[in-house]
């Protein structure tokens, strides 16, 4: 593992920092503001996601703050975001590998069609497009991906 960061379970005290880079990353890639308020998204992060998913963050040692996070179960990934200032440093791969290690044999996830960097990221790691629709809060076309253990 990279010694510049540690992957640890998410704790609610990190909600403001995670929500801030989550929203910024979303806006930078998708080009629209998140549909929910900051407070609503932080509530979703601390109260709703943990009911169904395991949440982990990558914490940068130099700044002592979370710079990436993932929410996953044994069968799907709900969220995977890396602070735009720290992308391309292996954080997304490290978090994705954590989900793959704990997967029941396959994982599904959705990413927006417009998010070409995420699509390349997942496809490079063995995820295959199996569908998609626009049935999301943003009303944007998305792609359903699946990874299956060999």
N, C-alpha and C positions, 0 to 999 in steps of 0.2 A: 504494500500500500504506500501511496505517496505520503511522505512525512510532513507535507505542508498542511494537511488537513486530517481530521478524524471523522469517521462516520459513527454517529451515535443516535439513539432513539430521540425523537422529537419530544420536547417538553413545552407546555403552554407558555412558559416565560419567553420562548423564542417566537411567538406568534406574530408580533409586530414586525420583526425583522424579516421573517419568512414571507409574510403577506406583502411587504413592500417590494422585495425583489421578484416575487411571483407576479405581481401586477405589472411591474416594469418590464419583465421578460415577455409577458403575454402581449403587452402593448407594442413592444419593439418588433416582435415577430408577426403578429396577427394584424397590427395596424389599427386596432380599435381599443377603446377603453374597456376594461372589464365591465360586465353588465351589473355587477353588484358593488355596493359601497365597500370601502376598506373594512369597516366594522363588521359587515355581514360576511365578508370573505374570511376575516380572522375568526369569527364565530364558527363558520363552516370548517375551518382548519382545526380548531381546538375541540369542538363539540360533535360535529357530524362525521367527518372522515374517520376519527379513531374508533367509531362504533363498528366499522366494517373493515378497516384497513390498518396495517402496520405503517407507522410513519417514522422516517429516519431523515436526519439532516447531515450534511457535510459541513463541519465547522472549520473555518480557516484558523490555523494556529497563530498567525501574525496579528490578525485583528480580533480574534476571539468571538467571531460571529458566524451564524449559519450563512452559507453561500449557495447551497443547493438542497433540494428535498425531494422525497419520493413518498407516495402513498400506494401501497400494494397489498394484495391478498395472495392466496395460493394460486388463484386463477386469473387475476387481472391487475393491471396497473391503472390507477385512477389519475394520478398526477406525477409528473416528473419535470421539475423546473430547475434551471441553473441560472444564477445571477449572471446577467449579460457580461459583466466585467470579468467573469471567471470561466466563461465557456471555452471549450477546446483544451482543457487541462486534465481531462480524464474523469471529472466528477460525475458526469452523467453515466459514463460506462461503469464506474464503481458502484453507483446506486442501482443501476439496472442489473448488474451482476448479483447484487444482494437479493433482488427480487427473483432472479432466475434460480439462484441457489435454493430458495424456499418454495419454488413453484411446485405444484402437484404433477407437472408433466407438460403443461402448456400455459401460456399467458396470452391474454388478449388486452389490447389497449386501443384507444382512438387518438388520432391527431388530426388537426385541421389540414385539409388539402393544400391550403396556401402555405403551410409551414414546411417548405421544402427541406430545410436543414434537419428538422426532426424526422422527416420521412427518410432521408439518406441515412441518418443516424440509426434508426430502427432496422432498415433494410440491410445495412452493413452488418448488423448483429443477428441476422437470421429471421427477422420478422417478415411475414408475407402478408400482403394485402388480401383480405378475404371479403371485403364489402365496404359499406359506408352509406351515409345518408346526410341529411341536414337537420336531424332531430336532436338539436342541442339548443341551449339558451340563446346562443348567438345567431342561430339560424344559418350558420355557415356550413358548406360541404365539409365532411370529414371522411377519414379513411379508417376502417376497422382493420387492425393488424393482429396476427397471431404468430406466436413463437411456440414451437413444439420441441421438446427434448429429443435428441437423436437416440 
